[in-house]
Amino acid sequence: MIGDIIETKQCQLKDPMDLFHSGQVVKICAPMVRYSKLAFRTLVRKYSCDLCYTPMIVAADFVRSAKARDSEFTTDKGDHPLIVQFAAKEAQVLCDAARIVCPFADGIDLNCGCPQRWAMSEGYGACLINKPELVQDMVRHVRNQIDNPRFSVSIKIRIHEDLKRTVDLCQKAEATGVSWITVHGRSIEERHQPVHYDAIKTIKQSMSIPIVANGDIKTLKDAENVHHLTGADGVMVARGLLANPAMFAGYEETPLKCIRDWVDIALEHGTPFTCFHHHLMYMMERITSKQEKKVFNVLSSTSAVLDYLNDHYGV
């Protein structure tokens, strides 16, 4: 327990830029709709995750509605370093959102990578990779209006088919003061095709700010390989962490201790049942038989899940 306390204190001393200058590859939990909320961030931090993102939040709704702020953003003292990711298309709206979270977070990230139709049709997400001047304007506004010089402003992008356009976008963002850039190594059209790690390497070689590699990293070994392939300063993981929240600590599959930790943390945070159950379904995917999945995945209450875990795994 004392070890846990010491680790937490050390973590709080590090703002994101300290992590990037530590000489170690920064291990990052991606922004995941519904999933990268406070309880899950608390779990992955126990297993060597260095930096966590919130799920993507629509900045305009967040600024306009107290209800949206309460439901979309919760944090606590141990939840650092923390990046709040926003979907935005207007500089002042992004600034207003950044100002609200500034006292509680270590930075904001502008989503320029979400390829979902609804986001693109609203002018959010991946369509911003085709608007480098707008991205510059948004970064510049936040830089000018947030007093805290250690508050980071980052962007998360996808790549263009013509990589020169991506390098141009990144260099323009760097010139405006962006702290780092996360590159998902696929184009807007690509979903399950292989990740273009060579493209991430080219971008890294063209920049002097930190670059984070994202896409198809499922184990700690994958993370190390991607670092060697790209030279990236950090690796960001989404589905790999859902399947195994302990992957950054070197576990090949979710250990029972991690499942036990999730139960404790989720109950303590009052996590809604659907979210609590879904996380367990992901975590247990590799360690349960087809027959067990059939039973476990249709359980419909917290008490039924707890009984099942107790009976089958002694959790």
C-alpha positions in Angstrom: 0.0 0.0 0.0 2.8 2.4 0.9 4.4 1.6 -2.5 1.1 2.6 -4.2 1.1 5.9 -2.4 4.8 6.7 -3.4 4.0 5.8 -7.0 1.0 8.1 -7.1 3.1 11.0 -5.7 5.8 10.5 -8.3 3.2 10.4 -11.0 1.7 13.7 -9.8 5.2 15.4 -10.0 5.2 14.7 -13.8 3.4 17.0 -16.2 3.1 15.6 -19.7 6.2 17.4 -21.1 8.3 16.1 -18.2 7.3 12.6 -19.3 8.3 13.2 -22.9 11.7 14.5 -21.8 12.3 11.6 -19.5 14.1 9.5 -22.1 11.5 6.7 -21.7 8.7 5.9 -24.2 5.5 7.5 -22.8 2.7 4.9 -22.4 -0.7 6.5 -23.1 -4.3 5.5 -22.7 -6.2 6.7 -25.8 -9.5 8.7 -25.7 -12.2 6.1 -26.0 -15.9 7.0 -26.2 -17.7 5.6 -23.1 -14.6 3.7 -21.9 -11.7 6.0 -20.9 -13.5 7.5 -18.0 -12.2 8.1 -14.5 -12.6 4.5 -13.2 -10.8 3.0 -16.1 -8.1 5.6 -16.0 -7.6 4.8 -12.3 -7.2 1.1 -13.2 -4.6 1.5 -16.0 -2.6 4.0 -14.0 -2.0 1.1 -11.5 -0.4 -0.8 -14.3 2.3 1.5 -15.6 0.2 3.7 -17.9 1.9 7.1 -17.8 -0.7 9.5 -19.3 -4.5 9.2 -19.8 -6.9 11.0 -22.1 -10.6 11.5 -21.4 -13.1 10.4 -24.0 -13.7 13.0 -26.8 -16.0 15.8 -25.5 -17.8 18.2 -27.9 -16.5 21.6 -26.8 -19.6 23.6 -27.7 -21.9 21.4 -25.6 -19.4 21.4 -22.8 -19.2 25.2 -22.7 -23.0 25.7 -23.1 -24.3 23.1 -20.6 -23.6 22.5 -17.0 -25.3 19.1 -17.4 -22.9 18.1 -20.2 -19.9 19.2 -18.0 -21.1 17.1 -15.1 -21.7 14.0 -17.2 -18.7 14.2 -19.5 -15.9 15.2 -17.2 -15.1 13.7 -13.8 -11.6 13.5 -12.2 -9.9 13.3 -8.8 -6.5 14.0 -7.2 -4.9 10.8 -8.4 -6.0 11.3 -12.0 -2.8 12.9 -13.3 -1.3 13.6 -15.7 -4.6 14.0 -17.6 -5.4 15.3 -21.1 -9.0 16.3 -21.9 -9.8 15.7 -25.6 -12.2 18.1 -27.3 -14.0 18.1 -30.6 -14.1 21.7 -31.8 -14.2 23.8 -35.0 -14.1 27.3 -33.5 -11.1 28.8 -31.8 -12.9 30.7 -29.1 -15.2 27.8 -28.1 -12.1 25.6 -27.7 -10.5 28.3 -25.6 -13.6 28.5 -23.4 -13.6 24.8 -22.9 -9.9 24.7 -22.1 -10.3 27.5 -19.5 -13.0 25.4 -17.7 -10.8 22.3 -17.4 -7.5 24.1 -16.9 -7.6 23.9 -13.1 -8.3 20.2 -13.1 -6.2 18.8 -16.0 -2.7 19.0 -17.4 -3.6 19.8 -21.0 -6.2 19.6 -23.8 -6.1 17.7 -27.1 -7.9 18.8 -30.3 -9.4 15.8 -32.1 -8.4 15.9 -35.7 -8.7 12.2 -36.3 -12.2 10.9 -35.6 -13.4 9.4 -38.9 -17.0 8.9 -37.9 -19.6 10.4 -40.3 -21.5 12.4 -37.6 -18.2 14.1 -36.5 -17.1 14.9 -40.0 -20.5 16.2 -41.1 -20.4 18.6 -38.1 -17.0 19.9 -39.1 -15.2 18.0 -36.3 -12.6 15.3 -36.1 -10.7 14.0 -39.2 -12.0 16.7 -41.6 -9.7 19.1 -39.7 -6.6 17.5 -41.3 -7.7 19.3 -44.5 -7.9 22.7 -42.6 -4.4 23.4 -41.3 -5.0 27.1 -40.9 -8.0 26.5 -38.7 -6.0 24.0 -36.6 -3.3 26.7 -36.2 -5.9 29.3 -35.2 -7.4 27.0 -32.5 -4.0 26.1 -31.1 -2.8 29.7 -31.1 -6.0 31.0 -29.3 -5.6 28.4 -26.5 -1.9 29.2 -26.2 -2.6 33.0 -26.0 -5.5 32.7 -23.5 -4.4 30.1 -21.0 -2.0 31.6 -18.5 -0.4 28.4 -17.3 2.7 27.8 -19.6 2.9 24.2 -18.5 -0.7 23.5 -19.7 -0.2 21.4 -22.9 -2.1 21.8 -26.2 -1.8 18.8 -28.4 -3.6 17.4 -31.5 -4.4 13.9 -32.7 -4.5 13.3 -36.4 -4.9 10.7 -39.2 -2.6 10.8 -42.2 -3.3 12.0 -45.8 -2.8 9.7 -48.7 -0.3 12.3 -49.8 2.0 12.3 -46.8 3.5 15.7 -47.7 0.2 17.3 -46.7 0.4 15.6 -43.3 4.0 16.8 -42.8 2.9 20.3 -43.8 -0.1 20.2 -41.3 2.3 19.0 -38.5 4.9 21.7 -39.2 2.2 24.4 -39.2 0.9 23.1 -35.9 4.4 23.0 -34.5 5.0 26.6 -35.6 1.9 27.7 -33.6 3.1 26.1 -30.4 1.5 22.7 -30.3 3.1 20.5 -27.5 3.1 17.2 -29.3 1.2 15.4 -32.0 -0.4 11.9 -31.9 -0.5 10.3 -35.3 -2.9 7.4 -36.1 -1.2 5.8 -39.0 -4.2 5.4 -41.2 -6.1 7.6 -43.6 -9.7 8.7 -43.1 -10.9 5.9 -45.4 -8.9 3.1 -43.8 -10.3 1.2 -40.9 -8.7 -2.2 -40.4 -5.9 -2.0 -43.0 -2.3 -2.3 -41.8 -1.0 0.8 -40.0 1.5 2.9 -42.0 4.3 3.0 -39.4 6.6 4.3 -42.1 4.5 7.4 -42.4 4.7 8.0 -38.6 8.5 7.6 -38.9 8.6 10.2 -41.7 6.6 12.6 -39.7 8.8 12.1 -36.6 11.9 12.8 -38.7 10.3 16.1 -39.9 9.5 17.5 -36.5 11.3 18.7 -33.4 8.4 18.2 -31.0 7.3 14.8 -29.5 5.4 12.5 -31.8 3.1 9.7 -30.4 2.4 6.6 -32.5 -1.2 5.2 -32.5 -2.8 2.2 -34.2 -2.8 -1.6 -33.7 -0.7 -1.7 -30.5 -1.9 -4.7 -28.5 1.0 -5.7 -26.2 4.0 -4.2 -24.5 6.1 -5.9 -27.2 4.1 -4.3 -29.9 4.7 -0.9 -28.2 8.4 -1.5 -28.1 8.4 -2.6 -31.8 6.5 0.5 -32.9 8.8 2.7 -31.0 11.8 1.1 -32.8 10.1 1.3 -36.2 9.0 4.9 -35.9 11.3 6.6 -33.4 8.1 7.9 -31.7 8.4 9.4 -28.3 5.2 7.8 -27.0 2.7 5.1 -27.9 -1.1 5.5 -27.5 -3.3 2.4 -27.1 -7.0 1.9 -27.2 -8.4 -1.6 -27.8 -5.2 -3.3 -26.5 -5.8 -1.7 -23.1 -9.5 -2.5 -23.1 -8.6 -6.2 -23.6 -5.8 -6.1 -21.1 -5.5 -3.0 -18.8 -2.3 -4.4 -17.4 -0.5 -4.6 -20.8 1.8 -1.7 -20.1 3.1 -3.6 -17.0 4.1 -6.4 -19.3 1.2 -8.9 -18.8 0.3 -10.9 -21.9 -3.3 -11.3 -20.8 -5.4 -9.7 -18.0 -4.3 -11.0 -14.6 -6.9 -11.9 -12.0 -5.5 -9.2 -9.8 -6.4 -6.6 -12.4 -9.9 -7.9 -12.6 -10.2 -7.7 -8.8 -8.8 -4.1 -9.0 -11.4 -3.2 -11.6 -14.3 -4.6 -9.5 -13.1 -2.6 -6.5 -12.5 0.7 -8.4 -15.7 0.4 -10.4 -17.8 -0.2 -7.3 -16.1 2.7 -5.5 -16.8 5.1 -8.4 -20.4 4.0 -8.8 -19.7 2.9 -12.4 -23.0 2.2 -14.3 -23.6 -1.6 -14.7 -23.4 -1.6 -18.5 -20.0 0.0 -18.5 -18.8 -2.2 -15.5 -19.9 -5.3 -17.3 -18.6 -4.3 -20.8 -15.1 -3.7 -19.4 -15.1 -7.1 -17.8 -16.3 -8.7 -21.1 -13.3 -7.1 -22.8 -10.8 -8.0 -20.1 -12.0 -11.7 -19.9 -12.1 -12.2 -23.7 -8.8 -14.1 -23.9 -9.1 -16.0 -20.6 -12.6 -17.5 -20.9 -14.0 -20.3 -23.0 -16.8 -19.9 -25.5 -19.2 -21.6 -23.1 -18.2 -19.3 -20.2 -18.7 -16.2 -22.5 -22.2 -17.3 -23.3 -23.1 -17.3 -19.7 -21.1 -14.3 -18.5 -22.0 -11.9 -21.3 -25.8 -12.1 -20.6 -25.6 -11.5 -16.9 -27.8 -8.5 -16.1 -26.9 -7.2 -12.7 -23.9 -6.2 -10.6 -24.7 -8.9 -8.0 -24.9 -11.6 -10.7 -21.5 -10.6 -12.1 -19.9 -10.5 -8.6 -21.4 -14.0 -7.8 -20.1 -15.3 -11.1 -16.5 -13.9 -10.6 -16.5 -15.3 -7.0 -17.7 -18.8 -8.0 -15.5 -19.2 -11.0 -12.3 -17.2 -10.2 -12.4 -16.6 -6.5 -12.6 -12.8 -7.2 
